[in-house]
Amino acid sequence: MGRKELRLVVVLSVISILAGGVLAWVSSLTDPRIQAQAELKKKAALQEVLPDAFAFQPDEVLLEKAHTAGYRDLVESYLGYQDTNQVGLVFVADVKGYSSTVRLSIGVSMDGRLSGIKVISQAETPGLGAKITESDFLEQPAFREATINDQLAVQKDRGRVDAVTGATISSRAVVRGVNQALAAAKLFLAEAL
């Protein structure tokens, strides 16, 4: 290797090291802000699906019981409180959709009714699967009337949930997450009574 090639290697190495350092520095500045925004978004989703609650407490024991029962898509669980009274449960589920993992927040009131569903994040097909975030899908009667005694399914699977047109897989993902949350809530509420 000649002097010219050696100098080129040294210059490129220095540029790479400097670029890596700048990227690491920028990342160290933006990561906390990104995490804080994600946490705010999650808290808003918890509040939206269990509107009677003012405070949420993580419950690892409930999550462990849900996993033991086979509800592995549930990744977080919370007890919702209004003052000192428990008013319900909220589960966060990561379910496999058509082209992404769909993160849901699912609320269940203490009387065993589904109190709300919110899509926290998804990267489904725009104009098709991404419509699972819309109120027309999430607030349909099949969801609004669901209880812990129900097993939901899309109409294509002989159920009552009207799937998003052209996005049956994405719709099934939401239904799967809701079913797991309802079943886990049923376990909790059976013990609470």
N, C-alpha and C positions, 0 to 999 in steps of 0.2 A: 504494500500500500504506500502510495506516494504522499508527499507533504500536502498536496492539494486535497486528496481524499480524506486524510487525517483531519485537516482543518474543517472540512465539511462535516465530518462525523462529530467533532467537538462542538461546532456551532449548532448543529441540529440537536445534540444532547442537551446543551444549555437552554435552548428554546423550549424543548420538551419539559425539562425540569421547571422552568419558570412558568410555563403554561399550566402544568399540573399544580404548582403552588398557588397560582391565582385561582384556579378552579376550586381547590380545597378551601381557600379563604372565602370565596363567594359562597360556597356551600355552607360553611360554618356560620355565615351571616343570615342566610335564607332559611336553613333547616328549622330553627326554632320558630320562625314566623309561620312556616308551612304547617308545622305540627300544631301550633296554637290555632290556626284557622281550621284544621281538620277536627280538633277537639271542640271548637265552637259549633261547627257544623253537626257533629255527633250529638252534642247537648241539645241543640235545637231540634234534631230529629227525635230524641227521646221525649222532649216536651210535646212535640206535635202528635206523637202516637199515644201518649197518655196525658192528655191536657189537664186532668184533675190533680196531677202531681206537681209539687213545687221543688222537690229534692229527689235525687236519685242516688242510691247506694249500690255499688257493685256487689254481687253475690256469687262468689266462686263455688260455694257448696251446691247451689242450684245448677250452675253450669256443669259441675262434675256429675251430678245426678242425670242431667240431660245427656251428657256424653255416654254415661254408663248404659242408659236406655237406648242408645243408638242414634241420638239426634246430633250428629257430628257437624252439621252445617251451622249450628249455633256457636258463636265465638265469644259472646259476652252476654251477661245477664245482669239486670238491675232490679232492685225493689224500688217502687215509686211511692213517695210519701207526701201527704198534705199535713203539715205540722207533724204530729207524731203518729198519725193514722196511716197505715199502709193502704194505698188505693189501687195498686196493681203491680204488674211486672212488665218489664221491657226486655226483649231479646234483640241482639244484633246477630244477623245471620249472613254468612258468605255462601251464596249458592252459585253453582255453575250455570251460566246462561248459554246463549248461542255462541257469542264471541268474547265473553269476558266473565269475570266474577262479579256478581251483582250483590252489593252490600245493602241489606235491608234493616230497618228498625221496625219491630213489631210489638205493639202494646196489647196487653190483656188486662182487663179490669178484674177486681177481686170477685165479681159475680160471674166470672168465666166467659165474658164476652170479648170478642176482638174489638179493641178500642181504636186501632189505627195501624196503618202501614205507611212507611216512608222509604223510598229508595234513596239511600245516602250516596251511593256512587255506582256507576255502571259505565261500560263502554260498548253497549250493544249497537247494532246497526242503526245509524241515524235514519229517521223516518219510518222505521219498522220496529225493531226490538226496543229502541229507546223510548217508545211510547208507553212502556211499562211505568214510566215516571209520572204519567199524566193522571189527573183525578178521574177522568172517565173510566180508566181501568181500575185504579186503586180504591175507588169509592163506590163500585157497583154493589148491588144488593147482596150478591153471594158473599162478599167480604163483610159488608156492614152488618149482616145478620149472623155471622159465624160465631160459634161458641166452642168451648173446649171439647164438646161432644161431637163436633163435626169433623169429617174428613173431606176436604175440598178437592176438586178436580176441575180441569177445563172441560168445556162441552165436548170437545173431540174425544175425551176420555170418559164420556158419560157423566160429566159433572155439571155444576151450575155456573162456574166461572167462565165468563165470556172472554176468550183469549183475544189479544191484539191481533188483528188481521195480518197474516204473513209473519207472525212472530210467536208461534205456538211454543217453541222451545224456551224463549225468554219468559213467556207467561207461565209455563210450567215451573220455571225456576222460582218465581215469586210464590206460586202456590205451594211448592215444596218447602220453602222457608216458613211460610205461614203455618202449614200443617205441623212442622216440627216445633214451632213456638207454642202453638195451641196444645200439642201433646205434652210438652215439657211443663207448661202452665198447669195442665190437668194433674200432673204428678205433684206439683207444689201445692196446689189448692186442696188436693185430697189429703195431704199431710197437715195442712193448716186448719182443717175443719175438725 
